[in-house]
């Protein structure tokens, strides 16, 4: 009986693995119907779906202030990823194609809605399983094993895919670097789920987007616009509202200053002794 428990626990990782595979597949289908700015904008739905699934599945109560903070996070990232006038939204190549373009956009919207729920369900379930696993690395092995099986099933259903995979078509040095980065990212997220939660991951992803924007300025000459700075600033305020204790948020500025100064005085006094 004791020997069957690990196998049952390992099989549970098949569920988030299949959900992750379906999510990745749907992302490519959405990109066929949406422009990159539209995709990035609609991808913010994950912030809301993950919050809802986390509350229902994990059953961790959150204060009204924390819900408002998550809503502010979604609004901030929506503003930050808002496409500029130069980028624009998807438009048909001609007036006669407007109906088909609108239909394609609506299909892309529906796909992104499914992607957001798949991502939320997979992430929260993966967190729940990792927290109950004996070892994080072992949990990742089972997750990636079932994910590989699900991906192989997609290749079976697509004629000629195995041949292209064996030939490694399109795999350059840059491709392998992307694979390596994603592998390290997956391991990092697993440890994040182990010692934190899905809400921390949401804020970490948003912080990573801000960091990517900053690095793009230095390496690629990316032009930062006002709505990006405003959106990331709103997201930073959201993080403060979510994690700062309520008594600190309601404290007066003089209390905060005197408290900080008093703490420094005690620290300096302890060092002097």
Secondary structure, DSSP 8 states (H G I E B T S, - for coil): -HHHHHHHHHHTHHHHHHHHHHHHHHHHHHHTTS-HHHHHHHTTHHHHHHHHHHHHHH-----HHHHHHHHHHHHHHHHHT---TTT-----SSGGGHHHHHHHHHHHHHHHHHHHHHHHHHHHHHHHHHHTSS-HHHHHHHHHHHHHHHHHHHHHHSTTHHHHHHTTTT--HHHHHHHHHHHHHHHHHHHHHHHS-HHHHHHHHHHHHHHHHHHHHHHH-----HHHHHHHHHHHHHHHHHHS-HHHHHS-HHHHHHHHHHHHHHHHHHHH-
